[in-house]
Amino acid sequence: MAGRRKELVNISEESLLENIVKKFISSKMPGEYLEYPDDVKDLILGGPKIIVNVDGTSIGSVKLPWRSYRDVGWTIIVGAISDHVVKGSFPRDVFVSIGLSKKNAPEILRELYLGINDAIKHYNLRLLGGDLNSSNDPWVSVAVIGYTSAKKPPRRDTAKAGDRIIVTNIYGAMGYVVYNKLIQNPPEWVIKATKRPIVYLETAAIIASNYRSIHASIDVSDGLGYALYEISKRSGYGIELYEKPIYYQELEEHCSSDRCLWEYILNGGEEYGAVICVDKGQVDEIIDFFKKFNIPHREIGIILDTYPKVTIRDIGKVKLMRWDQFGGWIEIK
């Protein structure tokens, strides 16, 4: 049996929890009492309003060929906390459940947790526990608890006619992958842009302190086009785009028209930027905040009192796509 490859089926759940997972659990804060190995956790509140979400995904849908399992661990945390940031919530407390195949090597679990720990430290979060399960299709589920001072965190369905649309972060890299089907051997700039996506926590401070003038918001996880479509559909108004968000200039080497650029920009995913709809009288003030925090941003459009749809000035409609957990990349009708 010498040299036999270790698999999870040959290692007990308790051993994995004690020898891998336990090492990454955060220490309790003063005033808290319960901790690992208990199955629940008591918390000291970090703000007047609690924001909670659960974000789950199959590992295979996140594991791009140029991402290690450590990169996957990072990415799933960033995706989960992105939902908080666009609601003016500061994420703090994290629980992670993982399902792996019995045939997986324990090193995969260790690498996932190393990436999770990278994100936990980078964004000043606390990993408080979770669960470990057996699954033929490996998956990860992240629960995040955050805190906000916003009395009314902005919803995605409350945009108002006349609102200006501000978008943060940089676009086009994942769209390049989608349109060229370059899952293998993409350009170096695409790898650099997508290997470990980032989220700007400072956006939460801007939204929380200006929630009265920020009427609607959504994060960009399934593509910018889909995020805009959601706001339009849910709010019952049209959207006209008149300026591109910040995008990777390398796209201009592959696109000879504005329509091409827009399709790459709108149809990507995992950019984890924010789309916010701002009262037209407060746009300059909000933009000043983004400048202060050095968050890449641009005003790109307006909410119109028309039938819900997304159009581009001087171009009209372009094809919008989104990632569907069951159907893959599908066109938005």
N, C-alpha and C positions, 0 to 999 in steps of 0.2 A: 504493500500500500504506500510505500515511500514515494514522495513526489506527487501524490494525488492532489488534483486541483481542489481547493476549498470552495464549497458552494453553501449557500444559506441553508439548504436542507440538512447539512451536516453540523450546523451550529444552532444552538438554542436561541429563542427570542430574548430570553433574559440575558444571555451572554452578550448578544449584540447590543442590547440597551446599556448594559453596564460598561462594555469595553469600547463602544463607539459613540452612541448617542449621548450618554451621560456627560462626556467630556465637553460637549458644546452647550449644555444648559446653563443659562445665566444664573448668577447668584440672586438670592432674594434681597429686596430692598428693606431698609429699616421700617419696622411696623408690619411687614408681611410675615406670615408664619408657615404656611404650607409650601412644600417644595418637593422635588423629585426624591423618592419614587411614588409619591401620592399621585392619583389620577386627576386631581383638580388643583386649582391655584387660586389663592386670594390675592387681590390687587389693591394697591394704593392708587386712587384716581389721579389722573394727570390733567384734568380739566373739567369744566362744568357739564359738558356733553360728551357722551361716549359714542364712538363710531365703530362699527364692527363689520367685517366682511369675511367670506370664505372664498378662496380661489383655487380651483382644482384643474389639473391637466394631466394628460398622459405624458410620460417622459419622452416617448418617441416623437411627439409633436414639437417638442422643444429642442431635442438633441440634433441640431444641425451637424453635418460632418465636421465642421471646423470648431465645434464646441465640445469641450471635454465635459465629463459629468460634474466637474467642479464649476464650470461655466453654467451648466444647467441649474445647479443649486443656487447660484447668484441670480440667474434670470427669473426663477420662480418667485423669489423674494421681492425683486424689483417689480414684477408684475402685480403682486398682491398689494404692495404699499402704494402703487400708482393710483389705485382706486380711492385711497384715502386722501392723497394730496389734492386731487381736483375737487374735493369737498371741503377743503380748508381744515383737514384733520391731520394732526401730527401722529404718524404711526409710532407705536412704542413696543407693544407686547405681541409676540409671535408664537404660534403653535404650528407644528408641522407634522402631518401624517404621511407616511410613505408606504406604498405597496410595491413589493419586488417579487420576481419569480424565484422559486426555490432553487433554480439553476444559476441564478446570478451569483457572482463572487462578492464576498463581503467588502472588497475594495470599492465596489460601486457605491455602496452605502456610505463608506468613509469619504469618498470623493464628493458625493452629494452634500454631505454635512460640512465638508471643508468650504465648499462654495456658499452654502447657507451662512456659515460663520463669517466668511468674507463680507457678505452683504450686511449681516447683523452688526458687525463692527464699523463698517463704512458709514452706515446710516444711523448709528447710535441706537439700535434696537435692543430688545431683550428676547432671547429664545427661552421659552418657559416650559416647553414639553411638546407632547404630541402622541403619536402612535405608530406602530410598525405592523405591517400586514403582509400576507401572502397574496400575490395576484399574478395571473399569467400575463396580463398586460400591465407592465409597471406604470405607476402613477404617483403624483404628489399632490397633496392638498394643504393649503396654507390658510390659517385663520389669523387675522390681524385685529388687534384692538388699538384704536387711536383716540385722540382727544382733541376737541375743538372749542374755541370760544365763540364761534358763529352761532347766533340764535337760530338762524335758518340757513343751513348749508345749501348751496345752490343745487337744484335738481337738473335733470337733463331735459325735462319737458316744460320748462318755464321761461323759455326765451321770449322776448317781446319784439314786435315790429319796430324797426329803427335801431336795435342793438347792433353794435359793431362786434365782429368776431376776431379775437386774438388767439393765435396758436403759438405754443412754445415747442422747442426742440427742433431737430434737423431731420429732413425727410428724403426719401428716394432710394436708400440702400436696399431695404427689404423689397421695395417695389421692383428694383432691378433684378433681384433674385426671382421674384414671382413671374415677371414678364419674360425673362430669358430662360427660366427653368434651370437656373445654374445652381442646383443643389450640390453639384460637384465642381470644384475648381473655379470659384468666383474670383473676381479681381481682389487684390490685397485691400483696397479701400473699403470694399464691401465687408470683408472679414473683420477689419478693424472696427467698422461701424456697428456690426451686429453681434459680435462675439459676446460682449457683456454690455447690454443696454443700460442706460442710466435714467434716473428720475431726479428732478430738482425739488428737494423737500421745501426749499424756500417759497415755492409756489403756494404751499399751504398757508404760510403766513400772509401772503398777499390776499388770498381769497378769504381767509378768516377775518381779516381786518377791513375788508371791503365788500362783505357779502350783500349789503343793501344795494350796491350798484352792479354787482355781478349776478345777472339774472339766471344764468344756466351754465352748466359745465359738464364735461365728460372727459375721460382720459382716452388716449389713443393706443389701444392694444390690438385691435383687429383691423387697423387701417384708418387713415385720416378721412377718407371718403365715407367709410361706414360711420365714423363718429359724427360727421357733419349730417349725414343722412338721418341718423338717430335723432339728433336735435331737431331737425326739420320735421320729421314725421311725428315725433312725440309732442312737439310744441304747436304743430299745426300751421307753420309758416314756411315760406320759401327762403332759400339761401342763395345769394349771388356772391360769387367770389370774384374779386377784382385784383388781387395781388397774390403771388405765390408765397407760401411760407418759406423759411430758410431751407435750402436743399443742397445736396452735395453737388458741387460744380462739375464733378466727373460725369454727371449725367449728360451734360451738354455735348460730350464727345460721342454720345450714342443717339441723341435726339436731334432731329433737324426741324422740329416744329414745337410750338407751345403745347399743342394737344398731347404730343408724346411725353413732354415733361410733366404735364399735369397728371397723366395716367400713371407714371412712375411714382409721383409724389403722393397721389391719393390712395394707391392700391398696394400698400405694404403691410405693416404691422409691427408690433413690439417696439414702437418708437417711444411710447410712454410719455408723450407730451401731454399738454392740457389744451383743450378747446374751451374757451370761455366767451360768453356772450355778455357784453358790457354796455351799460347805459351810455348812449352817445355823448352825454355831457361829462362823463368821467373817464373817457378813453385815455386822454393825455396823462391823467393822474395815475392810472393803472400801468400804463407803459413806463412811466418814470420809475415805478416800483420794480418792474422787470429789469430795467437798466441798472438800478441800484444793486440788485442781487446778481447781475451778470448772467441772467437767464436768456438764452437765445429765444427770440420771439419776433412776431410780426403781426400787424393788423392785416387780415386777408379778405374780409368780406362783411356783408350786412344781412340782417334778418329783414325780409320783405313781407308785407301783408298780401301774400299771394298763396296759391295752392302749394302744399308742401313738395318741394323738389330742390335739388342742388344743381345750379347752373353756373357756368363760368362766363363772365363778361366777354363779348366778342367771339366766343367759341360755342356757347350753348351747353348741352349735356355731353358728358363723357362717360365711358363705362366705369361703373363702380363695382368693386369686388370686396369680399370679406372672407376671413378664415372661419369655417364652420367645423366644429369638433367632430361632426359625423360625416359631412359631405366634402370636406377639404375646401379648396378655393371655389367659391360660388359667386355668380354675378348677382348684384342687387337689382331687383326689378322695380 
